[in-house]
Amino acid sequence: MKRKMMLTVIVMMLCLAPLAWGQSIIIVSGNAGNDQGWKDLLEAQGYSVELIEDKYRDNSITAAEWTALDAADVILVSRSGGSGGAYDNERMNWHAVTTPIISLVARFCANDRWDWLDAHKDMDFTYALGMAVIEPADSIFAGLDLPEDNAINVLSHDELRFLDISDAGNGELLARQSVGNKSVWIVRWAAGVDFYSNSDAPAATRMLLVAGEDGTNGVFNLNIVGQTIFLNAVYEMSGATFNRPPVVDAGRNQVVRLEGADVEVQLDASVADLDTLPENLTYSWSGDGVSFKDGIDDIEDAIAVFTTTGEYELTLEVDDGTTPASDTVMIVVTGAAENIMVAHWELDDGAGLTASDSAFEYDNIGDIITPGDPNWVDGWVGDGSYRFYGDTHIEITTDANSVSGDPNTPNLDNIKYGVTIAAWVRMDLDSFVPGSVDDDMNVLFKNGSWYLRYYDDRMRMRVNAVAAADDTLGGSIDIRDGYWHHVAGVYDGQRMVLYIDGVEDTWQEAAGFVQPNAGFAAIGANWQSDRVWRYWKGNIDDARVYSYGLTADEIEELADDAPRVPMVNAGDDQEYNINPALPLVLAGSVIDGDPVPPTAEWSVAPESPGAAENVEFGDASNPQTTVTFTAGGVFILRLTATDSVAGEEVVIYDDVRITAVAPTCQKVVDDDRLLMSDLNGDCYVGLADLAIIAGEWGICNDPENQAVCDWPF
């Protein structure tokens, strides 16, 4: 989103020079373009920002530049540059800088770089989950409504790179990762104090605040919560005192479908003002071609109403009484013209080296690249399918000339607002080796835009350029069973969703536009100009691509085109403390879209280490039954579904591993569950406990009666 400031003072001067009334900040950058977002945010807050490139390394900074660094109010070290060379004599020069420094880069703080933390630069890893605030009363968290557990999300997208260390040394640990190894996230070091034992001391305050996209690009990736923390840190360390304008995030770009007279869109803006109470802020939404529900356009979460398709830019302006600020959001309203099936390879050709496209608008011809004869075989939908043996793929030649003649009609190269990738697939079992190349196979692939593939025992989809915690979504269901399954990946402008056999497998929130790309497209492999890999092994039938995200009902309709095998899930592996009065409840499920439901049956798997005679199911035909264990051990329980599909008996099963723990008296002791009178801790109250009492009968340790009692301390 584009961020801009609306200043009310001397508007004519805006044409002459940017206004700045705050402290001066120098951004030490590896790439000015990548760091523009950080510069824009700080300038919008009123700071004077200078960005200098490639000034990390040995002898790259001149004497005049060292002087300029000392004269600034804050130095911000960006993630966009590499840390190589930031050591030796340069390290001591940076320690001597009298300006406070905020490093967004964990690696710079390693003991073989600037030596702020006692961890080597190679002890790093990526991480995309939440932050745990350690010092909630600290000023950098001002303006945040922290939850009880102080766990927050500060990222708008992508991952960060951390050092694998949880010890902040002599620094003040302000925040760390909320899970995992809980590495340091935000640390503040005071001037004149060694960073850690036997290290050096900085001449001024230093702070590590990990932020910026992973890799070396460092692009701005903080949400409104992260921005608040970052701006608080800059304000505090720079010594600023001016009134800060609101921080405005107009929300995520959204894509919606117009199916009636109008469509309503819930706007999800966020606003933070660190110097003004919320009740003293005023809001104003505006935009061409849009109205607001009930005429209410002066609240943060207004509802926009659209009556025609198109791209709409909405602006939210927020005024704190001194300095207004604004941000924009793009809402795209699509209709029948934008929502079409751009390609449909039925794969019923039956002969030859061409896979025809039966979609109405285009003719995206598929050229079969195979070392031998083409492998046309019987299909699951229609008359045929194509059989892939791990050395064959279908290269797609994109047709950009629509039947309608409208150059704006979506095609494979310009899908932008959403996408659905779907096909019927059957996977080989005989040549599959987990963890090998056979565990990474493409169904449909568009270089630089999207793919649907099987990876790591499950389906996976990716949509490039979509803002999400991760633009890749992995499923949870393994379809490697030798049967046909309908698979679909959907992005509708709101969510990414994976479907297996017409049923939602997994999903995540997402926003933004698909990255259009005139690159290579393929069925059954990953095809680029210099190589082909990720070959499919098995059959593919009825492959489709849509320029929009199909609904759950529409996906189910596709899956209804052919019989479906049941989906079986035996539940998550778990540990269970045996309790005769409280059997374990199994959380299995059998999902089947056909009219006649399959039969289900629990059993102990043949390979189970635990013996079957020690297991008793409450109702073995109920996927969510109870199970009782008469002895401890590791048990592999199997949920099997038997169904009739296309006149053939189909048997599908899934296993769950249960570790049944038979409690001992020692566990009663360890869990502090002894009876009050069990003085010797043998899980019995008897004469031995009475003997202990008798042995101490009449003894006292009351400190207020020293003449009679033993001193207790």
N, C-alpha and C positions, 0 to 999 in steps of 0.2 A: 504494500500500500504506500501511497505517496503521502509524506508528512509535510505540513507547511504551517507557518505562523501567520496570524492576522494581527498586525501591530496597529495600534491606534494613535501612535505618536508620529507626527511629521511624515505623513504618508508619502509626500513627494520625494523624501530622501531615500525611499526604498529603491528608486530608480538609479540612485547614484552609488550607494554602498550598503552592505549589510549592517544592520544595527546590532550592537553588542554592548551590554552594560555590565557584564559579569567578569569574572576572573579569566585569565588567559590559560589555555590548555594546549599542550603539544601532544599530538598523537604520533608515536613512533611506529611507522607502518612498513609492511613488506609489500603492500599493494594498495595504492590510493583508491582505486575503484572499489575494491572489496570493503574498504573501511569507510566508504561514503555514508553508510547508514549511521555509524557512530558519530561522525562529524555532524550530520544533519540533526540528530537528536540533541546534541550538546548546543549547537547554534540555536536551535528552536527554544532552548531554555535560557538563552541570553549570553552564553559564554563566547569568548573570542577564541577560535580554534585554528591552529596551524597544524598541517599534516606534513610530516617529513618521511621520506621513503628510504629504506635500506640503510638504517643507521644503527643496526644492532651490533655489527661485527667489529673485530679488531681493527683499530686504526682507521675506521671509516668516519669517525666524527672529528671535525676540526676543532681547534681551540675556540673559535668564535661560536661554534655550535654548542660546545660545552657551556660557554657563558650564557647562551640563549636558554639552554635547558635549566640552568640555575636560576634564571630570571622568571621563568614561568611559574604559575601558581600550582599546576598539577601536570604530571606527565602520565600519559596513558600508553601502555605498551600493548600493541595489537597482536591478535592471533594470526594475522595474515603473513607474518614473516617466519622464517626458520630460525631455530635457536643456535644452529651451528656457528661457532666463532664468538659466541657471547660468553667468553670466559677469559682466563689468564689476566693480563694487565687491564683489559677492558672491564672485567668484573670489579676491580678496585675503583676504577673511575666512576662506574655507576654507583657503587656504595657511597662515594664521596659527593654525589649530587645533592645539593641542599634543598631541592624541590621534592615534595611528596610524590611517590610513584605508585601507580596502580597497574599491576600486570594482569592482563586477561589470559596469560599463557602459563599453564602449570609447568611446562618443560623449562622455561626460563629460570624457574626457582630451584631446579635440581642442583645437587651438590657438585656436578661437573659443569654447571653453567654459572648462574649468579649466586648460587649457594645460599638460598633462603631456607630451603628444606633439606633434611638429611636423607635424600633419596636420589638415586641415579636417574638420569633422563630416560633410560630404557625401561624403567619401572612405570610405564604409562599404559593406559587403556582407555577405551571409549565408554561412554555412559550416557544414558538419555532419560533417566528417571528423576525422582524428586530430590529436593533439598530439605535437610533437617536443620532448623534454626537452633543454635546452641545458646545464644544470648539474645532472647527476644526483646529485652529492654534496651538493647544498643540502638544508637541513633540511626544506623543505616536501615533499620527495619521500621522506622517511623512511618505512619500512614497506612500500615498493613493491618488487616484484621486477621491475625494468625489463628489457625485452628488449635484445639487443645493439645494435639500432639506436635505442633510446630512444624509439620511436614507440608511443604508447598511445592508447586511447580513454577519454575521461573522461565522455561523455554517456550518459544513459539514454534520451534521445529528443530530437527537435526539433533546430533549428539555433541557432547563435549569430550575433551581429552584431559584426563587427570593423571597425577602421580599416585602410585600405590603406597600411600603413607597416611596414617591417621593421626600422627604426632605433629603438632604445630611448633614444637620446640619452645622457644621463649616468646613466640607470638601468641596473640589472643585469638583462639579459635572461635569464630562467629557462626560458621555454618559448615556442614559436611554433607556427604551423601546420606540419604535416608535409609538405604538398604545396601546390601553387598558388603564390600570391605570398608565402607563408611569413610572414604578418604576425605581429606580436607578440601573445602570448597572456597570459603572466605576466611582469610587470616589477616590480622593487622599486627605489624611490628612497630614498636616505639623507637624513636630516634635514640642512638647511643647505646642500645642494648643488643648484644649478640643475637643473631637470628636463632641459633641454637648453640649448645655447648661446643666450645672450641672452634666456632666460626667467627665471622666478622660482624661489625655493627654498622648500620646505615647512618648517614648524616641527617636524615629526616625520616618521617613516617613512610612505611612501605605497606602495601596491601596486595594480596593475591585475591582476585575475584574472577574465577574461571568463567569465561564467556566467549562467544564467537564460534561459528560453525567449525566442526572438526576438519582435519586435514590442514592445509596451510592457507585456506581462503579467509577464515575469520569473519565471514559476513555476519552482520547483526542478526541475532536470533533470540532476543529476550521478549517475553510477553509483558503485559502491563505490570505484573508483580516484579519481574526481573528488572524492568526499567526503573521502577521505584527504588529498589535496593541500589542499583548502579548510580542513579542520580543523587541519592542520599549520600553515597560514599564520595562522589565527586564534590558535592556541595560542602561536606564536612572537611575533606582534606584540602580543598582549595581555600578555605577560610571565607567563603562567600557569605554575604548577608542580604542580598537583594531578594525581592519577592519573586518567586519562581512561577512561571505560567503553568496552567494545567498540562498534564501529560494525557493526550487523547489518543485512543485506539478505537477507530470507528468499527472494528470487528473484522470478521473474515469475509473474504469475497465469497459470494454464494451463487449457485445455479439452481433455478427452480423451473418447474414446468407449468405452463398455462394450459389448463384443461377445461376451464369454464369461462365465465365472464370476467373474472379477475383472480388474482392469486395474492395471498398475504405472505409477507416475509417478516419474521421476527428478527429484528436487528440486535446484535449482541455486542454493543460497544462497551468499552471500559474506560474509566476516567480516574486519574489520580491527581490531586493537588496537595502538595506537601506544606503549603502555607495558608490554605483557605479551607474553612469547614465546608463539608459537602452541601449543607443547606444554603450556603451563600453562593453556590455556583449556578449559573443559568445555562440552559442547553437550547440548541436550535438546529434541527435537521432541515436540509433543503436538497433539491435536485429536480432537474427537468423531467417531466413526464411521470411523476410519482405523486401520490397523495398519501395521507397517513390516517390510519384507522381512527375514527371518531374525531378527526381533526387534531389529534394530539401529536405535535411534533417537537415538544419542548421537554422531553424526558430522555434519559439515557437509553432505555430499551424500547424505543418506539416500534410500531408495526407499520411497515411500508406496504402500500397497496398498488398493484400494477394491473393494467387492463390490456396491454399490448406487449408483444415480444420485443426484445431489443436488449442492448447493453445500457445500463443506467449507473451513473456515478453519483453517489449521495455524499453529502458533506455534513459532518457534525461539527458545529462550532460551540466551544465551551468558554464562558467568560467568568473570570474570578473577580471582576470589578476593577481590575487593573490592566491585565494583559490577556486578551482572548487568544485561544489556540484552536486549531482545527485539524481534522484528518478526514480522509475520504475512503469509501469502500465501493467496490464494484458489485452490482447485482445484475446477473444475466437471466433474462426470462426467455425460455425457449418454447417452441410450439412444434407443430407437425412438420414444418419445413426444415427445422434443425434436427429433429429427432427421427432418424431413419436408420434402416439396416444398410450399412455401406458395403457389406460383403457377405456372401453366403456360399460357401463351398459345400455342396451337398455330398460330394465325393461318391456320386453314383455313376460316374463316367464309365467305369467298367473296362476300359481299354485305352491304350495310347499313353502319351507322356504329358497330357494336359489335364489340369483340374479346373473345370469351368466354374464361373461365378454366376449364380442365379439371382443375385440381388437386382432389383429393378433399375436403379439409377446408374450402375457402373458395370464394367466387365473387367474385374481384377483377375486376370488369367494367372493360374498357377502352373509353373513349369516343373515337372518332376525330375529331380536330379538323382539318378540311381546308377550304381555300377553294373546292374544287370537289367533284366526285364522288369517292367512296372508290376507292382504287387497289388492288383485290384482283387478284393475278396468280398464275400458276403458282408453286409452291414447290419447295424442295429436299428437304424432309421432309414427308411427307403430301401433301395435295391442293393446298395453296396457300401464299402468303406475302403480306406487305404491302409495297407499293412506296412508298418515301418520296422526295419530290422537293425536299426542303429547305424546305418550307413546311407540312409536316404532322407531327402527332405524335399519340400515343395517351395520353390522360390516364387514370390508373388510380384507381378508387375502391376504397379498401381495405375489405375485408370482415373484421371482427373477430369475427364470430359463427361459430365452428367447428361443423362437422357433429356432432362428438362432444359439443359443449356444454361442454367443459373450457375455462375462461377462461385457463388457463396454456398452452394449445396455441399454439405460435409462429404469428404472422401477419406480414404485411409491416411492420406498425407496431412490433412488439416483438422482432424478431430481435436476439439479444443475444450468443450464444455462438460464432457462426460464420456464414458465409454463402457461398453459391455463386451466381454470376450467370452465366448461359450462354445462348447463342443461336447460330443459323446466320445469317451475314450475307454480303451481297455489296455491294461499293462501286462507285459510279459512277466512271468515268474521264474522261468528256468535259468535265465542268464543274469538275474539281478543279484548284485553284491552290495549290501549296505555300506555307505561311505565311499563308494567308488563313483566313477563317472556315470554309472547307471542310475545313481541317486540324484541326478541333476538333468532333467529332460524337459524341453520346451514343447508345449502344445501349440500356442500361437505367439508370435513375436513381431514387434515393430520397433526397429532400432531407434533408440532415443526417445520413445514415447511410452510404450507399455509392453507387458508380456503376461502370459499365463503359463505356469510351468509346474512340474513336480520336482520338489527339492526337499531333502531331509525328511523323508517319509510323509510328506503332506503336500497339498497344493499350495501354490504361492502366486500372488499377483503383484505387479508393480505398475505405478502410474507416475511417470516423471513430471517434476515441477509442481506436484501437489503438496500443499502445506499440511503436514501431519507429523505426529511424533516420529513416524517412519513412513517413507513413501512405498515401502514394501510391506505387504500383509501376508502372514503365514497362517495356514489353517491348522486344524487339530485332528483331522480324520485321514487315516491312511487308506487309500483306495487300491493299494497293490494287492489285489486278491484274485486276479484273473477274470473278473466279471466286468461288464460294461457299467460305466457311471457317467452321469451328466455333470460336468464341471463348468462353473461360471464365475468370472470375476467382474464386479460391478463398481464403478465410481459414478455417483450421481450429483456431485457438487456439494454433498453434505457428508457422505460416508463412503468408505471402501468396504465392500462386502464380498466374502467368498461363499459360494453355494455348492453343495454336493447333493446331487440327485434331487434338486428342487428345494432343499432345506438349507437354511442359513447355518453355516459352519462357524464363522467368526467375522468380526467387523471392527472398524475403528473410525473415529471421527476424522474428517479430512475436508479441505477447502482449497479453492484456487482452480486454476485452469490446467488442463492437460498440455504438455509440451508438444506442439505439432512438429512433425519431422518428416521430410521427404526421403528418409533413409530406407534401408532394406526391410522387407517383411517376409515372413516365412511360416510355414506349417511344419511342425515336427522337428525343428532345430532352431538354433541361434545362428543367423546368417549375417555376416559382415563381409566387407569387400575382400578381406585377406584371409578369412577362415570361416569354417562351419563347424559348430560343435553343439553340445547338449542335444544330441540326437534322441528322438523318441524311439522306444522299443515297445511295440504293440500296435493297436489299431486306433485310428481317429476317424470320426464320422460326423457329418453335419456340423461343420465349423462355421461360426458366425461372428461378425463384428458389428456393433451398433454405435452410433454417434452420441449416445446418451445412456444414462443408467436405467436399466429396466427395473421395474418394481418387483417385489417378492412374488406377487401373483403372476406377473409376466414370466418370471424365471420358472415358476412351477408349471406354467403352461408349456414351456419348452421341454421340461423334464417329463411331461405327460405324453410326449410324442412317442415314447417307447416304454416297455415294461422296466420297472426299477427294482433292483435288488435291495433288501433291507440294509439299513445302516445300524451297526451294532456297536455299542460303547459300554464296556464293563465298568467304567468309572476310574477314578484315580487310585494309584497305589497308596497304601497307607499302613500305619502301625496301629494295632488295637490291643489294649490291655484287657485280657479276658475277664469278663464279669458274667457269671451264670444268670444273673437277674437282668442283664442288659445286653442282649445279643447285638452284634454289629449289623447295621442297616446298609445293604448294598445299594449303590446309586447307579445301577445299570439302566440302559435304555435301548429300545429297538424301534427304529423309525422306518415306516414303510408307506409309500404313497399310493399303493394299489388297494382296491376294494377289499380283497380277502387278506386279512392280516397274517403274518407268519407265526409259527409257533416258536416259543422261547424256552430254553432249558439251561439251568445252572448245573455245573459239574466241577469236579476237581480235575484240572488238566493232567494228562499222563505224565508230563515232565515235572510235576510239582514235587519239591523236596519233602513237603509235609504229607502225611498219609491221609488217604481219603476217609478212612474209618474215624478220623478225629474231626470230621466236618459234618454238620447237619444243617441243611437248608430249611427255612420255614415253609416256603412254597417255591419249589425249584422252577416252576413255570412263570413266576413273576419276576421281571427284571429288577424290581426294587424290593426284593424280599429281605428277610433277615437270615443271618448265618450264626451258628453257635460252634465254638471250638472246644473240644474236650482236652486238648493238650497244646502247648506252645509250639511254635515253629514257623517256617515260611511256607505259605500255601499259595499256589497259583490257581485261581478260580476262573473258570471259563463260562462265558455267556454265549450260547449258540442259538442262532435263529435259522429256521428251516422254512423255505418258501418255494412256491411254484412260480417260475418266471419263464414266460414264453414256452410253456409246456414242459419245462425241465425243472428238476429239483435243484434248488440252490441252497447251499449251506454256508453260512457266514458266522464267524465267531470272533470274539475279542477276549483278551485275558486281563486280569487284574492281580497284582501281587499284594497279598496281605501278610504282614508280619505280626503273628499273634503272640503276645507276650504273656506268659503265665506268671503272675506276680508272686514274689517271694516275701518272706518276712523282712529281708533287707530293703526291699522296695518300700514296704510300709514305713520302715525307719527313715529311709532317704526322703520320702514324701511327707514326713512329719505327721503321720497318721496313727501313731501309737495311742493306745488307751491311756488316760491320764494316770492310772494307777500302775501301769506297766513300767516299773522303775528300772528293771534290768534289760528292757528292750528285746524280749524274746517273743513278743506278740501274744503272751499269756499273762493274766493276772492270777498269781498263785502264792504259794508259801515263800518262794524265793523273794518276791516283792515284799511280803510281810516281814521277812528276816531283815531286809534293808531298813525298813521302818523301825523294827525293834532295835537294831544296832545303833540307831541315831536317836532313840527315844530319850527325851529330856534335854537334848543338846539344843542350844540356841545361839544365834548370831546377831542379836539385836544391838546395834551400835549405841543405843540410848541406855543400855543396861550393861556397862562394861564390867561391872563387878561380878556378874554371874555368867555373861555370855562371851563367846569367842568373837574376836574382832573380824568382821566379814571382808574387809578390804585389804 
